[in-house]
Amino acid sequence: MLNISEVENFGAIDADADELLRECFQDHPAYLAAKKNKKFLILGRKGSGKTAIFKRFLTEHHPQEFSYGHSFDDYPWQHHDLQAQTGVPEERRYFHSWKYLTLIGLAKILLNSDHSQPWDDESMESIQALEDFVVDSYGSRDPDVRQLFSPDKELRLKSVVKIPFLELSGERVRVRELAPHIQEVNRAVQEHILRALNPENSYFICFDQLDLGFSKTDEAYAQRLIGLILAARDLFLAARDRGKKLNVIVFLRDDIYQDLQFEDKNKITENFSELVEWSENDGGLTLKRLMESRFSRVLGSEEDPSVSWDSVFDENREMPSRQTKYKHICDRTFLRPRDMIKFCNEILKQYKQPLFDEGAKFDNQVVHEARSGYSDYLLNELDDEIAKHVPQYKEYLEVVKELGSLQFSLEDFTAAWGRRQSVAGIDPVAALGHLFEFSVVGYLKPGGRGGGSEYVWRYRDPRARFNSASEVFRVHPGFKEALDLSRQTA
């Protein structure tokens, strides 16, 4: 094992900047379920690893696997509303525009990447029809997906609709006038795509970063997300029925998904969704294993390539409250990889200070010193998530800071709330509900699973709902230093 002080870091909190991501990727069940065409909807908290899985699909190279990924900048948001269908249920207004975007992504793969094409006589006819349609409509075999819905584009339909029993009036349609015809266009293009897909190959179309512009108050945004989920399911099932290995994978924050309401949601949740979650010690993928893979990558040697948690952390001496260092750290995270990586990086940063002994393991003091920097990070992460949904949340936190302790009663919170003019007119219980939704606070629930009381946290159970009747609340320990709170109870 190499010297810990020589390590620069244990990776980055952002998948795009994490140089260790590819080498230390963990085969999460959600990744395997999508890879094996069992699930298409991958849910999880921000920072849980959805984008890591997304990037894994795009960067893996196999001669019989093909993938195309859409991220926030690719989505034609500015033109999407023009494609909204009228006279259909709200959740299906954007169904066909998402399907069209997905089908063109598949056409790009078939025309530019899948060198097995055409794999039989039927696919030869369909590949030619798709090429004629794409080139005649967009001027290239590999069009820019951001321009697919540009209003002045003119789709040339003569070649693509040469399928028995499918008819489309006219040979040209401007995109601005596509909405009334898009169902027929999709039906024709989809038939050619399904014919052309090689049953020996696997195809993946992935959608990520759908939450970057999300707002709970924007009904159209929710309808667009629902339309994508329904379109993904439709293509997923259509391909499966034809014996083709196609998965249209949607990566979405679980809290956003919980707020969506549409028909068949429960069927999709039960049959086609997988949650990206990490545990402490329940076997499978744990945050300890996550870090051990990173420790091994940066500290391992030829003689000793595997580096365990206990090789880096001195667990012989417990932290206060008789906790292991691992438990102490986990309690201050949202059980997300990025939180664990950040905490360990902060510990490493403190470890390199002159007052600590070089060559020793991470001890209690260095873990304690790292908590302040980590707590600031967690508060900044909160700002990214909550600010646009709860604009006055910082005022809510000022009330929490005034209380001064991790644990408090509803009575004390209401009293402190009443002393602040900046929140006058806002219901304090509703404010606590907002803080609960983003896991800033949890509430005490009597008679938990083990028979005793337990705290309920949204990050541990995305289905949990706020209990306005609760009398006792606790601030997440990760915010303790940033909010300058003590451990004394109310």
ABEGO torsion letter per residue (X at the ends): XBBAAABABAEBABAAABAAAAAABBBBAAAAAAAAGABABBBEBBGAGAAAAAAAAAABBBAABBBBBBBAAABBAAAAAAABBBGBBAAAAAAAAAAAAAAAAAAAAAAAABAAOBABAAAAAAAAAAAAAAAAAAGBABBBAAAAABAABBBBAAAAABBBGBBBBEABBBAAAAAAAAAAAAAAAAAAAAAABBAABBBBBBBBGAAAABBAABAAAAAAAAAAAAAAAAAAAAAAAAGBBBBBBBBBBAAAAAABBBBGAAAAAAAABBBBBBBAAAEEBBAAAAAAAAAAAAABBAABABBBAAAABBAABBBBGGBBAAAAAAAABAGBAAAAAAAAAAAAAAAABAABBBGBBBBAAAAAAAAAAAAAAAAAAAAAAAAAABAAAAAAAAAAAAAGBABBBAAAAAAAAAABAAABGBBAAAAAAAAAAAGABBBBBBGBAAGBBBBBBAAABAABBBBAABABBBBBAAAAAAAGBBABBX
